[in-house]
């Protein structure tokens, strides 16, 4: 998750479609048999044990230890939820919910302390083996993410995701993980939110390494992230798929966007660019033809020329690379949090920057209720799912993250937050039944309150409350956890829309 797509100001309204109140005809919204209900976490956000048992430092270890108020109150993930030593407590939460799937990430530097297979940390392997084995013993399918923002510091020292060498490093790491865990893991995510990560880490410098490269770094990192994903997919496909029979994709963050003025052609085009620069930037190369959307290429080339660059700031794929990238996903993994209104904002001065390249302004409808940076627009997720279906040939879709934040609560009764979950499930049901979207799994973000990147512990997305002042890090269910457990038990909502 991130603050990037958070609306910037208020002042416009946008109509949305109303549903017929008499639908569905029955009193139950049962999801298809075998639908997957999950929750997600990420290694740095929950594990702690930052230097335990031979783990090497990640860029987030370095970044948070440097201080400088780049994270709320200079908080760190050194202990976080303590999941490295408290995995059994996490498992109790998973069983209490009745999850069918649990998505977690591997810490690259816990397994390979310097990022290479030159030294393999057996303690790290043991930890993840236990998680995987315990999940399977309890009938829970693991969805494993190889990379969730926590690059080994040793690789960042060599250029990180700005360096072409990272493609080979990531592929070797992926092969190691497929070989070590792939006999039991059948659903893999290579990279989490590469579009957001590239922007925040290497363009704006908000994420580690904390060095901005405005207008250039994000595109270079994105280019290498796409190639790294594709290489690792081919490695799985050629070396492991026949025996392991798993699936591999990457998780793309995307909001839904509506033109602020639906009658304005410039706002309509702005909304199309917003989708192209967020979701399609990664989805089109991987799911369609191996290359970036035309509007992205033309827009960046136009701005680059305007700014005096000799060529586009967006790197180009070779024809061989396009062939390698095309078709390298076995399902569409989506992280969705919010919906925005968009209007055209001309970059008259030719300023460098991502939003300046897209030439858009982002904001909410003033009627929308917000929890933090997320605006509660349940119908947005249905529209986005329909867009993915229509644009990418009706792929199997996993929602790998979706959630709503709150501050440090005075009460465990998060009734309002649960109401938005409930409305989201209604929209997912409509997407499946009415739009025929091929949605198979839903994972809530997140199982536990945890370290939310730059927000530290100031934003809480957990289904379970964690007391970060208590060394025991007790996990206590919110109302939303209890209600989600009922949804899972019933495989849907026992109510009329």
FENNORHU-V586721 format. One record per backbone hydrogen bond with DSSP energy under -0.5 kcal/mol. NH is the residue of the N-H (numbers start at 1). CO is the residue of the C=O. If there is no record, write none. Layout:
# FENNORHU-V586721
NH/CO
NH/CO
This chain:
# FENNORHU-V586721
6/3
8/362
9/362
11/364
12/364
23/20
29/493
30/28
31/491
35/32
36/440
38/36
38/442
39/101
40/444
41/103
46/42
46/43
47/43
49/78
50/78
52/49
54/51
55/52
56/109
59/151
62/58
63/59
64/60
65/61
66/62
67/64
72/454
74/71
75/72
82/79
83/46
84/47
85/82
86/82
89/86
90/86
91/87
92/88
93/89
94/90
95/91
96/92
97/93
98/94
99/94
100/37
101/37
102/141
103/39
104/102
104/143
106/145
108/106
110/107
111/107
112/108
115/112
119/116
121/111
122/120
124/121
125/121
126/122
127/123
128/124
129/125
130/126
131/127
132/128
133/129
134/130
135/131
136/132
137/133
138/134
138/135
139/136
140/135
141/100
143/102
144/142
144/187
145/104
145/143
146/189
147/190
151/149
153/57
155/152
156/152
157/153
158/155
159/156
160/155
162/159
163/160
166/163
167/164
168/164
169/165
170/166
171/167
172/168
173/169
174/170
175/171
176/172
177/173
178/174
179/175
180/176
181/177
182/177
182/178
184/181
185/181
186/184
187/142
188/247
189/144
190/249
192/147
193/251
194/251
197/193
198/194
199/195
200/196
201/197
202/197
202/198
203/198
203/199
204/199
206/200
207/200
210/207
212/210
213/203
216/213
217/213
218/213
220/216
221/217
222/218
223/219
224/220
225/221
226/222
227/223
228/224
229/225
230/226
231/227
232/228
233/229
234/230
235/231
236/232
237/233
238/234
239/235
240/236
241/236
244/240
245/241
247/186
249/188
251/191
252/250
252/333
254/335
256/338
258/340
260/342
262/260
264/261
265/263
268/264
269/265
270/266
271/267
272/268
273/269
274/270
275/271
276/272
277/273
278/274
279/275
280/275
281/276
282/278
282/279
283/279
284/280
285/280
286/282
287/283
288/283
288/284
289/284
290/284
290/285
297/293
298/294
299/295
300/296
301/297
302/298
303/299
304/300
305/301
306/302
307/303
308/305
309/304
315/313
322/318
323/319
324/320
325/321
326/322
327/286
328/286
328/325
329/327
330/248
332/396
333/250
333/331
334/332
334/398
335/252
336/334
336/401
339/375
340/256
341/363
342/258
343/361
345/359
348/346
350/347
357/353
358/354
359/355
360/355
361/343
363/341
364/9
366/12
368/365
371/374
374/371
375/373
376/369
377/375
380/377
381/377
381/378
382/378
383/379
384/380
385/381
386/382
387/383
388/384
389/385
390/386
391/387
392/388
394/389
397/438
398/332
399/441
400/334
400/398
401/334
405/371
406/460
409/407
414/412
415/413
418/414
419/415
420/416
421/417
422/418
423/419
424/420
425/421
426/422
427/423
428/424
429/425
430/426
431/427
432/428
433/429
434/430
435/430
437/431
439/437
440/397
441/397
442/36
443/399
444/38
445/402
446/40
446/444
447/40
449/464
451/45
452/450
452/456
453/451
455/452
456/453
458/455
460/406
461/459
463/446
464/447
465/476
467/474
468/466
470/467
471/469
473/470
476/465
476/474
478/463
479/412
481/463
481/478
482/478
483/479
484/480
485/481
486/482
487/483
488/484
489/485
490/486
491/487
491/488
492/487
493/29
495/493
